[in-house]
């Protein structure tokens, strides 16, 4: 890694080379990508060597203390937990069965269904609050027996008999079961069941995958009519057919990263209420998640960059909002002035549309509000404020809320814990689409494509459909097209320990800023399906590679829709994606202050 950077630095500092010339743009883009990899590796390495510097916050204080410096302590603890990945992880999280029963005996409801808490009043919570239209003043959290009953009911009993050996269910479905109010959990009807693995080997991971499939087959009559199997670079997915969806069956995903511990999983979620995990015997929660459950707000940090507009608004519909803490701007007046200033333009635009909005007009308003914004809504304070103004306009009108959620997601998330696969009709159509797009982008000549000189590799958006056969999907080598800056293929291949090769018959292409790119092929054989935990040396490079694959799929989609390649600013987009690919372990205060300025 350092050798690659030193070589680039030497090239940049050559005598007689103009620092503003186009010749420098290629090495500078390459340097940006490699430095991003180095930054992530160094941050995680330093955190692991230091270990946990803060003790776990007090449980009763989490569910009772007023907002302020204590929130900052909770979030600093959360960042350390995500980055350090301590082996003594049980000392740093809370268990529903282990910790709640005794601590909150006084809060148990008369029927022993849950623990009842009066949330703090909205006026007593400091900071700038957004997306809180559906926030409730009370919350009922399930007891462990109630949680188990609700989990069985919500999932239809399809996991009865499953052995959770080094596997957990995490995310929104766990939150749905934690909420003791039946009406509240209905907003999670479309939630997937997401499995994550930890402290296991690739062989054991494969064994669990097979055991999960056997369990589903045993519990679901006519299984082959209800599910087919999909594999992506990020997940294995049991995808329900239309009859299955009608019957209330859910999508079941297994994330291909093998984490080190349970907190290593839940501390990397983008929104605090999701930081929950169920291992069949206990529900584990971070202090960060519990604080969010009690207040109804996620404390915004630099990790908000890694979320998306659609997820923020979906959780707003479920009663979970966002809060910017005044600690970032100690004078409350200054914070309000900054945010009010950033909301002036979107509020003016919204006023023109008030009372005239229909679901069909939402996309027009979203486009106009987002003009001039770089990146996604979560990549800057002004973007997030604009989104909150749009939400204020539609909140309370479910059909308009859903239209806004659908319209605001744009190109969709290009990174994250896992990605939603896009359904495609067949591999043949996908490959043909990719070939045509590469011709339009000029990576491949029409003559080479028609003559067969260029091999069609693209199985796009990381998809591989194999009907109902898990074993066939598991044994197949995935082959993915990826557009990379010239010079990145070899160092990225070495750092990730993945096989990257130039696409035969392709050529170098420039974007509008004269960055040069080459078309590469990433081959992912069965023995490399399971990715390393985030703190492992190769994880950062693999993360960059996955972002590049997702961006390639996005570019193909845009070209297919008629957009010209030269309008993409592909290099700047790639750099911006890496700049904003932040999770709890990568939070930096200086980086967050930059987010505040935009």
N, C-alpha and C positions, 0 to 999 in steps of 0.2 A: 504493500500500500504506500509506504513512505517513498519507496523508489519511484513509483509512478508519479507521485506528486512532485518529487524533486526534479524529475525529468521535465515535467510541465513547467515548473517554476523557472528552470534554466532556459526553456524555450521563450517564455514570456519576457525574461530579462536580457535577451540577446541585444547587444549594442546595435543601434541604428534601426530598431523596429519600433514603429509608431504604436503607442499603447491604444490608440483609438482606431487602428486599422482593422479591416475585416479579417486579416490573417490571424489576429489574436482571438477572434470570437470563438472559433472552434476549440482551441485549448482552454479558454476560460470557461466555456460551458462544461467541458470534460472535467476541468478542475472543480467546478461547482458540485458536480455529481459525486466525485470521489471524496471531496471534503465533507459532503453531507454524510457519506458512509462512515468516514473517520470520526466525525463528531458524535454520531450515535454510538459507535463502538466505545469511544472514550468515556462518554457520559455513563454508560451502563457499567463499564469496567471500574470507574472510580466509585460508583455507588455500591457495587458489590464488595469492593475492598474496604469501604468505610462501614458497611453494614447499617443496621437500623440505629439511628442516633436518637430517635424519639420513642418514648414509651407509648403503648396503646392508649388512646384517650379513654377517660372514664365513661362507662356506659350510661349511668344516670345523668351525667353532665351533657352527654350527646343529646339525650332526649329531654333536656330541660334548660340548658344554659341559653342565654340570649345571644344573638348574633354579634360578632365582633372579632376580637383577636383569637378567640377559641376556634372560630371557623378557619382562620389562617393556620392554626396549629393542626387541625384535622387534615387540611389539605396538604400541608407539608409532610405529615405522616403518610398520607396516601401516595404522594410522589416517591418518598423513600421506599415504601412497600413495593411499588411497581418497578422501581429501578434496581433495588438491592436483592429482591427475590430471596429473602432469608429462609434457611432450612427450618428454623423454629417458627414456622408460619402460624401455628395455632395460637401463639401468644399475641399475635397482632391483629386477629380478626375476632368476630363474635359468632357464636352458634345459637340458633334459635332455641334448640332444646337444652343446650348446655348452660347458656347465660340468661335467657329471658325468664324462664320459669320461676326462679328464685328472686331475681332482681325486681321483676315487675309483677309479683304476685298480687299486689294491691290494685293493679290496673286490669286484672283479669275480668272479663265480662261475666255476668251471672250464669250464663249457659256454658262457660268455659270454651267458647268458640275462639276467642281472641283476646288481645290486649288493647284496651281502648285508651287513646291519647287525645288530649285537647292540644291542638297545634297553637303556636304563637299567633297572635293577630298580625295581619299583614302590615299594619302600621308600626308594629314593634320590631319588624325585621328591617335592619338597615340596608342601604344600598339601592341600586336601580333595578327594579323588578320588571320582568317581561314575560309574556305568554302565560299569565296566571289567572285567566278568566275562569277556568274550571277548577282551580285549587280549592280544596275543602278545608274548613276550619277544624275538622276532626279526622282521625284515622283509626281504623281497627285492623291491627296486624294479627294474622292467624297464629294460634298455638301450633305446635308441631303436629299433633294428631289431625288438627283441622287442615293444615297444609297438605299432609299426605292424602287425605280424602279429596281435597280440591284438585290436587295434581292428577289423581286417578280419574276424577270426573272430567276435568278439562281436556285431558289427553285421550279420553275414551277407553282407558284401561289397556292401551296397546303396548305398554311397557311392563305389564304384570309378569313377574318372574325374571326380570332383567337383573343381572349382576353388575353393579356399578364398580368394577375393579379399575381404579385410577381413571375414572370418568365422572364428569359432572354435567348436569343440565344447567345452563346459565342464561341470563338475559331476561327479556320481557316475559316469557312464560313463567319464570319463577316469581317475578313480581306479581303477576296475575294471581298466583296461588297464595302469595303472602298477604294480599288484600282481603280482609275478612268480609267485605261487602260484596254480595253477589252482583249487584248492579254495576259497581265499579269495574269488576273483572270482565264484563261483557265487551268493554272497549278493546280487549286483547283477543277477540275472536279470530283474527287473522294472524296471530303470532305464530312463528315457527317454533319448533322444539330444537334447540341448538345444543349439541354435545361437544364438550371439550375434553381433551385427554391431558394427563400430567404424569410426570415421573414414571414413564414407561418406555418400552423399546418399540421400534417399528414392527417387530414380529408380534408383540403383545397387542399393539394397536390394531393390527390386521385381525388378530383373534377376536378382539372386542367387536370389530366391525361385523365379522361373521356371526358372532353371538347375537348382536343387535338385529341382524337380518332374520335369523332363526326365530327370535322372540316376536318380531313383527308378523312373520308367517304363521306362528302358532296362535297369535291373538286376533288376527284379522282373517275372517273367512273370505275366500276368493281373493287372496292377497294379490295375485298377478293381475287382476282386473282393476285393482285400486292403486297400485304403486308401480312406477318405473324408476330406474336408477340412473342418476346423473352424476358425472364426476367433473369437477373443475380443478383449477390449480389451487384453489383455497379450500374446497369442501368436497365431501361425498354427500350426496343428497338423495333421500328417498322422496321422490316427487309424487304427490297425489294426483290421480286422474280426476276428471270432472265428477264422476260418480262419487269418488272418495271425498272431494270437497263438499259436495252436496250432503254427504253422510256425516260431515263434521270432522273428518280426519285432517290432520295437519302435516305440513312439510316437516321432515326430520333431516337435520343437517349434522354432519360430523366435521368439525374444523380440522384441517390436516396439520396444524402446528401442534407439536407436543410440548406443553409447558412444563415448568419445573415443579410448581406447586399450585394449589387452588387459588391463593391470593395472586399469584402470577397471572392467572386468567382474569379474575374479576377486577383487578386494579387497572387493567388496560381498556376497560369499556369507556366509551366517550361520554355517556351520561350517568350520573351517580345512581339513580334508582335501579340501573341494570346490574350493579356490582354485587350480585347475589348468585349463589351456586348451591345446587342440591345434589348430594352424592348418594342418595338412597337412605341415608341414616341421619343426616343433619343438613340444615340450611345454614350456609356460611355467608357472612356479610362483613363488608369493610365499614369502618367508622364513617367514611365518606358517604356510603350508601344509607346508613342509618340516619345520619344527619339530614340527608335529603328526604327520607321518608317522614321524618318528624316535622321539618319545616315546609316541605312541599316544593323546595327550590334546589336546583343544582348550582353550586357556587362556581362561577365561570373562571376558568384558568386558561392558560395557553393551549390546553388540550382541546378546547372548543373548536380549534381549527380542524381537528380530525373528525368532527361530526358532520352532519348534513342538515339542510333545511327541513327535509321531509321527516327525519327522525325527531328533530326538535319539536315540530308541530304535532307529530303523532303523539308524543309524550305530553304535549300541552293539552291535547284532547283527553288524555288519561289523568290529567290533574297535576302534572309535574312541570314546573316553570323554571326560569333561569334568573340568576341574581348576580349582578356585578357588585363586588364589595367595595366599600369606600376606602379600604386600606390602600388601594391602588392610587387613590387621589384623596388624601386625608381630609381636605376641606370638602364637605358635602356640597357646598354651593358650586365649587369648581367642577365636580363630577357632573352635576346636573346641567351646568352650562355647556359642558363638552357634549353631552348626549343630546341635549335640546338642540344645539347647533347642528348636529349631524342628522337630526330628524326633520329639519325645516323643509328641505326639498321634497322628501317622500310624503310628508304630511300635506304639502300644497297639492301634490299630484292626487293624493287620495281624496282630498276634499272635492275635487272635480268629479270623482266617480261615485261619491257617496249617494246611495239610493238608486243608482243606475246599474249596479253590478249584476251580471248574470254569470253562470258558470262558464259560458263561452267567452266572456270578456275578460275573465281572470288572467288568462295567458298574456293578453295584450298589456294589461296593467303591470304584470310581473316583468315583462320585457322592458317596458318604459322605465320602471323604477330601477331596473338593474343596469341601465345604460351607463357606460363609463366605469362600471365596477369590474375590477380585475379578480378573477378567481371566483370561488363559490361564496355564498352568502356568509359563511362562517369564517372566511379568511380575513376579515377586517371588522373593526367595531362599527364602521358606517354600514357595512353590509348587514350585520346582525340587527342594528337599529332599524334599517329600512325594512327588513323582514318582519320585525315586531310591529311596525306601523301597518304593514299589510295585514298582519294577523288581527290587529285591533279592528280593522275594517270588516273582516268576515266572521270574527268570533261570535259564536252563538247561532250561526247559520251553517249547519253541518254540511249541506251540499256545496256551499261556497268554500268552507274550510277544506273539504276533500279536493275541490278543484284547485285551490291554492297549493295544497301539498303536491298534487300531481304536476302542476305547472312549474313550481319553483325548483324542482330537482334537476332541471337542465340535463347535463350529461350524466348525472348520477354520481355516486361516490366512486372514486377511482382507487380507493385504498381503504383499509380498515381491517378489523378482525377477520371478516369474511365478506364475500360479495354475493349479491343476489344474482343467480344465473339468469340470463335472458333466453327465453325459449326460442329455439330455431327449428325449422321444419326438417332439415336433414343435413348431414355432413357435406354431401355433394353440392348443395346450394350454397352453403357457407364457403366452401373452398372456391367456388366459381366467383362469388361476390368478392372475396379477397383478391383473387387474381385480377379482376376488372378494376378494383380500386387501386391496386399497385401500378397498373398501367396508367391510370389517370394521374397518379402521383408522380409518375415518371421513374419509379423504381425499376420498372420492367417495360421493355418495348412491346408494342402490340405484336410485332413480328415474332419476338421470342416467346411470348405467351401463346400465340396461335400455333407455333411450330413445335411446342413442347420443350424448347430449350430451357425454359424456366419451369421448375417444379412447383406445383401448387401444394403448399404446406398448410395453409391456414385452416384451422378448425376453431373458429373464432370465439372470442369472449371466453376463452378457457373452457369451452364446452365439449363434452363427449357423452352422447346419449347411447346407452346400451340396453334398451328395453328394460327387462326385469332382472338382468344378470349382473349381480355384483362381482362375481368371480371373473367374468370376462373383462369388465371395466377395470378391475384391479390389476390385471395382468397386461393391459395395453399400455404402450408408451405413448404419452401425449406429445404432440408436436405442435408448437405454437409459433406464429410469426410475431416478431417484435422489431420495432423501429428504434435503433439506438444511435446516439451521436458517434460519429467516426472516432475510433480510438478507444471507445469504452468496452467493446466486446471482450477483448483479452483480459484486461484487469478485472472486469465484472465476473467473467467466467472463473478466474482464479480465486477471487474473494468469496464467491458464492459456492464454489466447487460444483458448478452446474455446467453442462455441455452447451455451449453457444457456438454456432458456426454461421458463416456468411451464406446467404441464400444463393444457390447457383443460378447464374443467368441474370442477377440483379446488378444495379449500379448505384453510384453515389448520387444523392439528391440534396439540394439546398432548400432551406426555408426562406421566408421573406427577409430574415436578418442575416442571411448567408451562413447560418450554422449548417454543417454538413452531416448527413445521416446515411446509414446503411441499413439494409434489410437483413435481419438475422433470424436464425431458427433456434428455438429453445426446445430441446428434447428432454422430456421428463419421464424416465423409466420407472417401473414399479418400486425399485429399491430406493428411490429418492422422493417418493411421494410425501413422506412425513417430514415436515419442516422443523427446524430447531427452535428451542425456546428463545424469546427475544434477547436474552442476555448472552446467547452463544455467539461466537465470533463470526459465523457465516450469516447470521440472521439479518443483519442490516443490508447486506448486498442482495440477499434474496428478496427483501422488502422492496428495494429499488427495482429489481427485475420484474417483480409482480406489478409495480406501478407502471413500468414501461409497457408491459403486455396489455394492461387495462387501457392505457392511453392509445396504444395502437388500435385496439378494438374500437375505441371512441372515434379515432380518426377515420377508420374504415366506414363506420356508420355515417359520419358526416359526409364523406365522399359519395357514399351510396345515395344520400339525400340530395346530392347536387352541389355541395360546397366545394370550392376550389382549394387545393392544397396550400397554395401560396398565401391564403388568408388565415391560416391556422396559427402562425407564429409558434410552430411546434416546439422549438427549443425553449422559448420563454415559458410556454405552458408546462413543459416537462420540469423546468427548474422551479416553477411556482408550485407544482404538485409536491415536489420534494421539500420545499420550504415549509409547506403547510401540513405535511404528514407528521403530525405531532400526537403523542399519547401521553399519559400521566408520567411515564418515566422520562420523557424528553422535555418536560416543562422547564423553561428558563425565564426568569423574571425580565431580563433585558429584551428577550424575544417577544414577551407579552406586551411590554411597553411599546414596541414597534406596532403590534396589532392595534393598540389603543390609538396610535397616531393616524391610522388609515380608515 
